[in-house]
């Protein structure tokens, strides 16, 4: 037996039909699970799926048996979840994970969940209930996690046996649960990485995960402080050589226990903003991770700072990095609470006591940090006597939020770049979704080099877009969407796309992209060659402002689109648009993805225009002159490209509101279905970028 067999046993549960807990033969046995927090069990979706429709209706239809007793539980979150409770899937796809509420198990012992992606290869132990050798009993074995394919943790050695599905996989080097048994083939087993738990955050009701993980960390800090054995934390310390460098289990338990008293992050981008800041400070100011992570809690962010390269002047880089990160969490939340609380009603931070306590703890722990990091932590926390608060403000005078404040950078962590290539195979458009950092560095997330038909682009890109936006958002600062498109797709209504099905409850995810975010179009074709001098010149003028209108088509708006209108040729349009001033913006009251509009847009792009406004659905209209006039007024009020985004978003919100008053609708009707070309010459991808994505990138529709 390894040291963690006895640690896992009290947390291990068997799941069966209600009333089957005392059945020694397991006739009604379904699978295994384990407590991750008091009152909360994690298992596989296919295990609880054996309870059929009653499980998916939210009934307490699961029999739960563990060392502490027998009770029932209910599924709160699961992925995948059958669309029809009466017809569960024949094959359960990854992540195959379910969270079960067990209200009568508040005193249950819990495993320690790893806070970082599994490091492979790793020696592991596998645990679960099984009746493979006869009567139902606990089984465990030692194996090796030798690889991961992004979804599954692949196992060799001891493999999961029948009934162990849903049981924990323990990393024997770090003493943490890193996976959950799922199944086996002839020579290899598969486990669900524990990081798949993060996917439940994105489901309706997924916010409960913050409560569960908060209780997990509180539980382990209590066990470490109050039990003679010290629980998992002391067992983890026993794996380390005496005096070994690095961020130790005891300090980690205290830090995570203090993180548990703080409000959670709003998304992975908020965590990664702080992690990126710390890595650039500790490693290199231009550091950019080649791997994009998906942390959902403050503890996840700390886990991304372990095992940094070597030491600096005898100081552990990972210890210094984690402490600096924790200080930045304090400062960030203090600023966030100040903006939402004190600035509004004078009440101060509702989390002041927890932030104060964490700040003081960081200062104490940081006494042995590198001097430069220690000084930076002091600056971040602003530990200065002259800024101590006055009597009666309810805070400890030893820790203050003084004049050195964490101010939002005023921008998202990253924007989202959607690249769609021209048709390659039949009617299929290859696509990629990337993060775009500071307008110059890209990090690929998803892609399909075979492509999908235009009719499936919205459905296929929904989930990759949602994930990319979560990673790009940082608190209240939302990522923009830049769509790099072939010209025949310029009229694709990207700003009306939604991140969740339209029949769900109205919230920020069901709103159209253009109602919350900047959504712009960029030209795919002119990225195949170096930017022209006139493109660069016109962009500089657009940034300076002011902006004025130039008709995209010369015969509009004077003659309209009627049969008597004399059509402007493409070369005539090019000559006129080339002669237009550098601060002019081509404007058109109709679509540009085909016909006359497409010819005129090609002329504008050849003339170097980086901005354009048009109406995607402008066929059969008679308000050409009004559109031109209104657009001119809009550009005049915008006073440059930055103001233009804000005003167009406001118009989109009004034009999409089904409950707006008639007067309001009339005021914004001219801008209905408005699209925006926003195409700076210095944005990635740059010249010579390959058209196909690497094969390891994948996403829905591949």
C-alpha positions in Angstrom: 0.0 0.0 0.0 1.2 3.5 -0.7 0.7 6.3 1.9 -2.4 7.6 0.1 -4.4 4.4 0.1 -5.6 5.1 3.6 -6.0 8.8 2.8 -8.4 8.0 0.0 -10.5 5.3 1.7 -12.6 7.6 3.9 -13.4 9.8 0.9 -14.3 7.0 -1.5 -18.0 6.4 -2.2 -19.9 3.7 -4.0 -22.9 4.8 -6.1 -25.9 2.6 -6.6 -29.7 2.7 -6.8 -31.2 4.1 -3.6 -31.4 1.4 -1.0 -28.6 -0.6 -2.5 -25.9 0.6 -0.1 -25.8 -2.5 2.1 -25.9 -5.0 -0.8 -22.7 -7.0 -0.3 -23.0 -8.5 -3.8 -23.5 -5.2 -5.6 -26.4 -6.3 -7.6 -27.5 -2.7 -7.9 -24.0 -1.2 -7.9 -23.3 1.5 -10.6 -19.8 2.8 -9.9 -17.5 4.9 -7.7 -17.0 8.5 -6.7 -15.2 10.5 -4.1 -15.8 13.5 -1.8 -14.1 16.7 -3.0 -15.7 18.9 -0.3 -18.0 18.2 2.6 -21.4 17.3 1.0 -20.1 17.1 -2.6 -19.1 14.0 -4.6 -17.4 13.9 -8.0 -18.0 11.0 -10.3 -18.4 10.1 -14.0 -21.6 11.2 -15.8 -21.9 7.7 -17.2 -22.0 6.3 -13.6 -24.9 8.5 -12.5 -26.5 8.0 -15.9 -27.4 4.4 -14.9 -30.1 6.0 -12.7 -31.9 7.1 -15.9 -34.4 9.9 -16.2 -34.9 10.5 -12.4 -31.2 11.5 -12.1 -31.5 14.1 -14.9 -34.7 15.5 -13.4 -32.7 16.5 -10.3 -34.2 13.9 -8.0 -32.3 12.4 -5.1 -32.1 9.2 -7.1 -28.5 8.2 -6.2 -27.6 5.9 -3.4 -24.4 7.0 -1.7 -22.4 4.8 0.6 -19.1 5.7 2.2 -17.2 5.1 5.4 -19.5 7.5 7.3 -22.8 6.0 6.3 -25.5 5.6 3.7 -27.6 8.3 2.2 -28.8 9.7 -1.2 -27.6 12.4 -3.5 -28.7 14.4 -6.5 -26.8 15.5 -9.7 -26.3 19.2 -9.8 -24.0 19.6 -12.8 -22.9 17.1 -15.4 -21.2 17.1 -18.8 -22.3 15.7 -21.1 -25.9 15.8 -20.0 -28.5 13.9 -22.1 -30.7 16.3 -24.2 -33.5 13.8 -23.5 -33.5 12.4 -20.0 -35.4 9.4 -21.3 -32.7 8.6 -23.8 -29.1 8.7 -22.4 -26.3 8.4 -24.9 -24.9 5.0 -25.9 -21.3 6.4 -25.6 -20.4 9.1 -23.1 -17.9 11.6 -24.5 -15.3 13.4 -22.5 -15.3 15.1 -20.0 -17.8 12.5 -18.6 -18.0 14.3 -15.3 -20.8 14.8 -12.7 -21.0 16.8 -9.5 -23.4 15.3 -6.9 -24.8 17.1 -3.9 -25.0 14.9 -0.7 -26.6 17.1 2.0 -26.3 14.4 4.7 -22.5 14.1 4.4 -21.3 17.4 5.8 -18.6 15.6 8.0 -17.1 13.5 5.2 -13.4 13.5 4.7 -12.3 14.8 1.3 -9.4 14.3 -1.1 -7.0 17.0 -2.1 -7.6 18.2 -5.7 -4.6 19.1 -7.8 -4.6 22.8 -8.7 -2.6 22.5 -11.9 -2.8 20.4 -15.1 -1.4 16.9 -14.6 2.4 16.6 -15.3 3.1 13.4 -17.2 4.7 11.0 -17.0 3.7 10.4 -13.3 3.4 7.5 -11.0 -0.2 7.2 -9.9 -2.5 5.1 -7.8 -6.1 4.2 -8.9 -8.9 3.7 -6.5 -12.5 2.6 -6.6 -15.1 0.0 -5.7 -15.4 -3.2 -7.8 -16.9 -6.7 -7.7 -14.4 -8.0 -10.3 -13.1 -10.6 -7.8 -16.4 -11.5 -6.4 -18.1 -9.5 -3.7 -18.1 -5.8 -3.8 -15.0 -4.2 -2.3 -12.5 -1.4 -2.5 -9.7 -1.9 -5.1 -6.5 0.0 -5.6 -3.5 -0.3 -7.8 -0.4 1.5 -8.9 0.1 2.6 -12.5 1.5 5.3 -14.6 0.0 8.3 -16.3 2.1 8.4 -19.4 0.4 10.9 -21.7 -2.5 13.2 -22.2 -4.3 14.0 -25.5 -5.9 17.2 -24.2 -9.1 15.4 -23.1 -8.0 12.1 -21.6 -5.2 11.2 -19.1 -3.8 7.9 -20.5 -2.8 5.2 -18.1 -0.5 2.1 -18.1 0.3 -0.5 -15.5 -2.7 -1.1 -13.2 -5.7 -0.1 -15.2 -9.3 0.8 -14.1 -11.4 -2.4 -13.5 -15.1 -2.7 -13.8 -16.8 -0.6 -11.2 -13.9 1.7 -10.6 -15.3 4.3 -13.0 -15.6 7.6 -11.1 -12.9 6.8 -8.6 -9.9 9.0 -8.0 -6.4 8.9 -9.7 -3.7 10.1 -7.2 -0.4 11.6 -8.3 2.1 9.8 -5.9 4.8 12.4 -6.4 2.7 15.4 -5.4 0.0 13.7 -3.3 -3.0 15.1 -5.2 -5.9 13.8 -7.1 -5.2 14.5 -10.8 -7.9 12.5 -12.5 -10.9 10.2 -12.3 -11.1 6.7 -13.7 -13.2 6.4 -16.9 -12.5 3.2 -18.7 -9.9 0.9 -20.3 -8.9 -0.7 -23.5 -6.8 -3.9 -23.9 -3.5 -2.3 -22.9 -4.3 1.2 -21.8 -6.6 3.0 -19.5 -8.2 6.4 -19.7 -8.9 8.9 -16.9 -10.7 12.3 -16.9 -8.1 15.0 -15.9 -9.3 16.7 -12.7 -8.9 20.0 -14.6 -12.0 19.0 -16.5 -13.9 20.1 -13.5 -13.4 23.6 -14.9 -15.8 22.8 -17.8 -18.7 22.6 -15.3 -18.1 26.3 -14.5 -19.6 27.2 -18.0 -22.8 25.3 -17.5 -26.0 26.9 -16.3 -25.7 27.0 -12.5 -21.9 26.4 -12.8 -21.2 29.2 -10.3 -21.8 26.6 -7.5 -18.3 25.3 -8.3 -16.8 28.3 -6.6 -18.7 27.3 -3.4 -17.6 23.7 -3.7 -13.9 24.6 -4.1 -14.0 27.1 -1.4 -15.3 24.4 1.0 -12.6 22.1 -0.3 -9.8 24.5 0.7 -11.5 25.4 4.0 -11.8 21.7 4.8 -8.1 21.0 4.3 -6.9 24.0 6.2 -9.1 22.9 9.2 -7.8 19.3 9.0 -4.2 20.6 8.9 -4.7 22.8 11.9 -6.9 20.5 14.0 -6.0 16.9 13.5 -3.0 15.1 14.8 -2.5 13.5 11.4 -2.6 16.8 9.5 -4.6 15.1 6.7 -3.5 15.4 3.1 -1.3 18.4 3.8 1.0 16.6 6.2 1.1 13.6 4.0 2.2 15.8 1.1 4.9 17.3 3.2 6.2 13.8 3.9 6.9 13.3 0.2 9.4 16.2 0.2 13.0 16.0 1.3 13.7 18.0 4.4 14.5 21.5 3.5 13.5 21.0 -0.1 13.0 24.3 -2.0 9.7 25.3 -3.5 6.3 26.2 -2.4 5.5 23.8 0.4 2.2 22.1 1.3 1.7 23.8 4.6 2.1 27.3 3.1 -0.1 26.3 0.2 -2.9 25.1 2.6 -2.8 28.4 4.4 -2.8 30.5 1.2 -5.6 28.5 -0.4 -7.6 28.7 2.8 -7.3 32.4 2.8 -8.1 32.6 -0.9 -11.3 30.7 0.0 -12.5 33.7 2.0 -12.2 36.0 -1.1 -14.7 36.7 -3.9 -14.0 34.5 -6.9 -12.6 35.7 -10.2 -15.0 36.5 -12.9 -13.3 34.3 -15.4 -10.0 32.8 -16.5 -8.8 36.1 -18.1 -8.9 37.8 -14.7 -6.6 35.2 -13.2 -4.3 35.0 -16.2 -3.8 38.8 -16.2 -2.2 38.5 -12.8 -0.3 35.3 -13.6 1.1 36.9 -16.8 2.2 40.0 -14.8 4.0 37.9 -12.3 5.8 35.8 -14.9 7.0 38.8 -16.8 8.3 40.3 -13.5 10.0 37.1 -12.3 11.2 35.6 -15.6 11.4 38.2 -18.4 9.4 41.3 -19.1 8.5 40.0 -22.6 7.5 36.6 -21.4 4.5 35.0 -23.1 3.6 31.4 -22.3 3.4 29.1 -25.3 0.5 27.3 -23.7 -2.8 29.0 -23.0 -4.3 27.9 -19.6 -7.9 28.0 -18.3 -7.8 28.8 -14.6 -11.1 29.4 -12.8 -10.1 30.1 -9.2 -7.3 32.0 -7.5 -5.8 28.7 -6.4 -5.5 27.6 -10.1 -3.5 30.7 -10.8 -1.0 29.9 -8.0 -0.6 26.4 -9.5 0.6 27.9 -12.8 3.6 29.5 -10.9 5.2 26.4 -9.5 8.5 24.9 -10.7 9.7 28.1 -12.4 13.3 27.8 -13.7 15.8 27.5 -10.9 16.7 30.0 -8.3 17.8 33.6 -8.2 20.4 34.6 -5.6 19.4 31.6 -3.4 15.7 32.4 -3.6 13.1 30.1 -5.0 11.5 31.7 -8.0 8.2 29.8 -7.5 7.9 30.9 -3.8 8.6 34.5 -4.8 6.2 34.3 -7.7 3.3 32.9 -5.7 3.6 35.5 -3.0 3.8 38.3 -5.5 0.7 36.8 -7.3 -1.2 36.6 -4.0 -0.3 40.3 -3.3 -1.6 41.2 -6.7 -4.9 39.3 -6.0 -5.3 41.3 -2.8 -4.7 44.6 -4.6 -6.9 43.7 -7.6 -9.8 42.8 -5.3 -9.3 45.8 -3.1 -9.5 48.0 -6.2 -12.5 46.1 -7.5 -14.4 46.4 -4.3 -13.5 50.1 -4.0 -14.9 50.8 -7.4 -18.1 48.8 -6.7 -18.5 49.7 -3.0 -16.8 52.7 -1.4 -17.0 54.8 -4.5 -20.8 54.1 -4.7 -22.0 54.4 -1.1 -19.0 54.9 1.1 -19.3 51.6 2.8 -15.8 50.4 2.0 -14.7 46.9 0.9 -17.1 44.1 2.0 -14.1 41.8 2.1 -11.7 44.1 4.0 -11.1 41.7 6.8 -10.2 38.8 4.6 -8.0 41.0 2.3 -6.3 42.6 5.3 -5.6 39.2 6.8 -4.2 37.8 3.6 -2.1 41.0 3.1 -0.5 40.6 6.5 0.1 36.9 6.0 1.8 37.6 2.6 4.1 40.2 4.2 5.2 37.7 6.9 5.8 34.9 4.4 7.7 37.3 2.1 10.3 38.2 4.7 12.7 35.6 3.1 11.8 36.6 -0.5 14.3 38.2 -2.9 14.8 41.8 -1.9 13.4 43.1 -5.2 10.3 40.9 -4.9 9.9 41.8 -1.2 10.0 45.5 -2.1 7.5 45.0 -4.9 5.1 43.1 -2.6 5.3 46.0 -0.1 4.5 48.4 -2.9 1.6 46.3 -4.2 0.2 46.1 -0.6 1.1 49.6 0.2 2.4 48.9 3.7 3.2 52.5 4.6 2.7 54.0 8.1 1.6 57.4 6.7 -1.3 55.8 4.9 -2.6 54.0 7.9 -6.4 54.4 8.2 -7.9 56.6 10.8 -10.0 55.4 13.8 -13.4 54.0 13.1 -12.9 52.7 9.6 -12.9 49.1 10.8 -9.5 48.0 9.4 -6.3 46.9 11.0 -3.8 49.8 11.1 -1.0 47.4 10.1 -2.4 47.0 6.6 -3.8 49.7 4.4 -5.0 50.3 0.9 -3.3 53.7 0.5 -2.6 56.0 -2.4 -0.7 53.4 -4.5 -3.7 51.7 -6.0 -4.3 48.9 -8.5 -5.8 50.7 -11.4 -7.4 48.7 -14.2 -5.2 48.7 -17.4 -8.3 49.8 -19.2 -8.2 46.9 -21.6 -8.9 43.2 -21.8 -6.2 40.7 -21.3 -6.5 39.8 -25.0 -8.9 40.3 -27.9 -10.2 37.4 -29.9 -9.2 36.9 -33.5 -11.5 34.8 -35.7 -9.8 33.8 -39.0 -11.8 32.4 -41.8 -10.0 31.5 -45.0 -11.5 31.4 -48.5 -13.2 28.2 -49.6 -10.7 25.4 -50.1 -12.8 22.2 -50.5 -16.2 22.5 -52.1 -18.2 24.9 -50.0 -16.1 24.6 -46.8 -14.4 27.5 -45.1 -11.3 26.7 -42.9 -11.3 28.6 -39.6 -9.2 29.4 -36.6 -9.9 31.1 -33.2 -6.9 32.8 -31.5 -6.2 35.2 -28.7 -4.6 38.5 -29.8 -2.4 40.1 -27.1 -1.9 43.9 -27.3 -2.7 43.7 -31.0 0.5 42.0 -32.0 1.0 38.5 -30.5 -1.3 35.6 -31.2 -2.0 32.4 -29.3 -3.9 29.7 -31.2 -6.8 28.0 -29.4 -9.0 26.1 -31.9 -9.1 25.5 -35.6 -10.4 23.3 -38.4 -8.3 23.3 -41.6 -11.0 21.2 -43.4 -13.6 23.8 -42.8 -17.4 23.9 -42.6 -20.1 25.3 -44.9 -21.1 28.9 -44.4 -24.4 27.8 -42.9 -22.6 26.1 -40.1 -20.1 28.8 -39.1 -22.3 30.3 -36.4 -23.0 26.9 -34.7 -19.4 25.6 -35.1 -17.7 28.7 -33.8 -20.1 29.3 -30.8 -18.2 27.2 -28.2 -14.6 28.1 -29.4 -15.6 31.8 -29.3 -17.2 31.6 -25.9 -14.1 29.9 -24.5 -11.7 32.4 -26.1 -13.7 35.3 -24.8 -13.6 34.0 -21.3 -9.9 33.8 -21.5 -9.6 37.3 -23.0 -11.9 39.1 -20.6 -10.3 40.6 -17.5 -12.9 41.7 -15.0 -15.0 44.4 -16.4 -12.8 44.8 -19.4 -14.3 42.7 -22.3 -12.4 41.2 -25.2 -13.2 42.6 -28.6 -13.9 40.2 -31.6 -11.9 40.8 -34.7 -13.1 38.7 -37.7 -10.5 38.3 -40.5 -12.8 37.3 -43.4 -12.8 36.8 -47.1 -14.8 39.5 -48.8 -17.8 37.4 -49.7 -18.4 36.9 -45.9 -18.3 40.6 -45.1 -22.1 40.6 -44.7 -22.1 37.7 -42.2 -24.0 39.0 -39.2 -21.2 38.3 -36.6 -22.5 41.1 -34.2 -25.8 39.2 -33.9 -24.2 35.9 -33.0 -24.9 34.6 -29.4 -22.7 32.5 -27.2 -25.7 30.4 -26.0 -28.9 29.2 -27.6 -31.4 32.0 -28.0 -34.1 30.3 -26.1 -32.1 30.4 -22.8 -32.7 32.9 -20.0 -31.6 36.4 -20.9 -28.2 37.1 -19.5 -24.8 38.3 -20.7 -24.2 35.0 -22.6 -27.5 35.1 -24.5 -27.0 38.7 -25.6 -25.8 39.3 -29.1 -22.0 39.8 -29.3 -22.4 43.3 -30.7 -24.6 44.4 -27.7 -21.7 43.8 -25.2 -18.5 43.9 -27.2 -16.7 45.6 -30.0 -17.2 43.4 -33.1 -15.3 44.4 -36.3 -14.3 42.9 -39.7 -10.9 42.8 -41.2 -9.9 41.9 -44.8 -8.3 38.5 -45.2 -7.1 39.1 -48.8 -4.8 42.0 -48.2 -3.0 40.2 -45.4 -1.2 38.1 -48.1 1.1 41.0 -49.0 2.9 43.8 -47.2 0.8 46.8 -46.2 0.7 49.5 -48.8 1.9 53.1 -48.0 -1.6 54.5 -48.4 -3.0 52.0 -46.0 -0.5 53.0 -43.4 -1.0 56.7 -44.1 -4.8 56.5 -43.9 -4.7 54.5 -40.6 -2.6 57.2 -38.9 -5.1 59.8 -40.0 -8.0 57.8 -38.7 -6.3 57.5 -35.3 -5.8 61.2 -35.1 -9.3 62.1 -36.4 -11.6 63.7 -37.2 -13.5 61.3 -39.5 -15.7 62.3 -42.3 -17.9 60.4 -44.8 -17.1 59.5 -48.4 -19.7 57.4 -50.4 -18.5 53.9 -51.1 -20.4 54.0 -54.4 -20.4 57.3 -56.2 -24.0 57.1 -57.6 -25.3 56.5 -54.1 -26.9 58.4 -52.3 -27.6 60.9 -55.0 -29.3 58.5 -57.5 -30.1 55.6 -55.2 -30.1 52.0 -56.4 -32.9 52.3 -59.0 -32.6 51.1 -62.6 -32.0 54.6 -63.8 -28.9 55.1 -61.7 -25.7 55.2 -63.6 -23.4 52.6 -62.1 -19.9 53.7 -61.2 -17.2 51.3 -62.5 -14.7 49.7 -60.2 -11.8 51.8 -61.6 -13.8 55.0 -61.3 -14.6 54.1 -57.7 -10.9 53.4 -57.1 -9.9 56.8 -58.5 -12.5 58.7 -56.5 -11.7 56.8 -53.2 -8.0 57.2 -53.8 -8.5 61.0 -54.1 -10.6 61.1 -50.9 -8.9 62.7 -47.8 -7.0 60.5 -45.4 -9.6 60.9 -42.6 -12.5 59.8 -44.8 -14.5 56.6 -44.1 -16.3 54.9 -47.0 -20.0 54.5 -46.2 -22.7 52.4 -48.0 -26.4 51.8 -47.3 -26.3 48.2 -48.7 -24.4 44.9 -48.5 -20.9 44.5 -49.8 -20.5 40.8 -50.0 -21.6 40.5 -53.6 -22.5 42.6 -56.6 -21.9 46.4 -56.8 -21.1 46.6 -53.1 -18.4 44.0 -53.4 -16.8 45.8 -56.4 -16.8 49.1 -54.5 -15.4 47.6 -51.3 -12.5 46.1 -53.4 -11.8 49.6 -54.7 -11.8 51.1 -51.2 -9.5 48.4 -49.9 -7.1 48.9 -52.8 -7.1 52.7 -52.1 -5.9 51.9 -48.5 -9.0 52.6 -46.5 -8.8 50.9 -43.1 -12.3 51.9 -42.0 -15.7 51.5 -43.6 -19.4 51.4 -42.6 -22.2 49.6 -44.4 -25.5 47.9 -43.9 -25.6 44.2 -44.3 -29.4 43.9 -45.0 -29.9 47.1 -46.9 -31.6 45.8 -50.0 -34.9 47.3 -51.2 -34.6 50.5 -49.2 -35.1 54.2 -50.0 -33.2 56.0 -47.2 -29.8 56.2 -49.0 -29.4 59.9 -48.3 -30.5 59.6 -44.7 -28.0 56.8 -44.1 -25.2 59.0 -45.5 -26.2 62.0 -43.4 -26.6 59.9 -40.2 -23.3 58.2 -40.7 -21.6 61.6 -41.2 -23.1 62.8 -37.9 -21.9 59.6 -36.2 -18.4 60.0 -37.4 -18.2 63.6 -36.4 -19.3 62.8 -32.8 -16.9 59.8 -32.7 -13.8 62.0 -33.0 -11.5 59.2 -34.0 -11.5 55.4 -34.0 -11.9 54.9 -30.3 -15.1 56.9 -30.0 -16.5 55.1 -33.1 -16.6 51.7 -31.3 -18.6 53.0 -28.4 -21.2 54.8 -30.4 -21.8 51.9 -32.8 -22.3 49.5 -29.9 -24.9 51.9 -28.4 -26.8 51.9 -31.8 -26.6 48.1 -32.0 -28.2 47.7 -28.5 -31.1 50.0 -29.4 -31.7 48.4 -32.9 -31.7 44.9 -31.3 -34.1 45.7 -28.5 -37.5 44.2 -29.2 -39.0 46.3 -26.3 -37.7 49.7 -27.3 -40.2 52.6 -27.7 -41.2 53.5 -31.3 -39.3 56.9 -31.0 -36.1 55.1 -29.9 -36.4 52.5 -32.6 -36.9 55.2 -35.2 -33.8 57.1 -34.0 -31.6 54.0 -34.5 -33.4 52.3 -37.4 -31.0 53.7 -40.0 -28.1 51.8 -38.2 -29.9 48.4 -38.2 -27.6 45.6 -39.3 -24.6 48.0 -39.5 -21.2 46.4 -40.1 -17.8 47.9 -39.4 -14.5 47.4 -41.2 -11.7 48.2 -38.7 -8.5 47.0 -40.3 -5.2 48.5 -39.0 -2.2 47.6 -41.1 0.0 46.4 -38.2 -2.3 43.7 -36.8 -1.5 40.0 -37.0 -1.4 37.7 -38.9 1.5 39.2 -40.8 2.7 38.5 -44.4 3.4 34.9 -45.2 1.3 33.4 -42.5 0.4 29.8 -43.5 -3.2 29.2 -44.4 -3.6 26.0 -42.5 -3.5 25.4 -38.8 -1.5 22.6 -37.2 -3.3 19.3 -36.9 -3.2 19.2 -33.1 -5.5 22.2 -33.0 -9.1 21.1 -33.0 -12.6 22.2 -32.1 -16.2 21.6 -32.8 -16.9 20.6 -36.3 -13.6 18.9 -36.9 
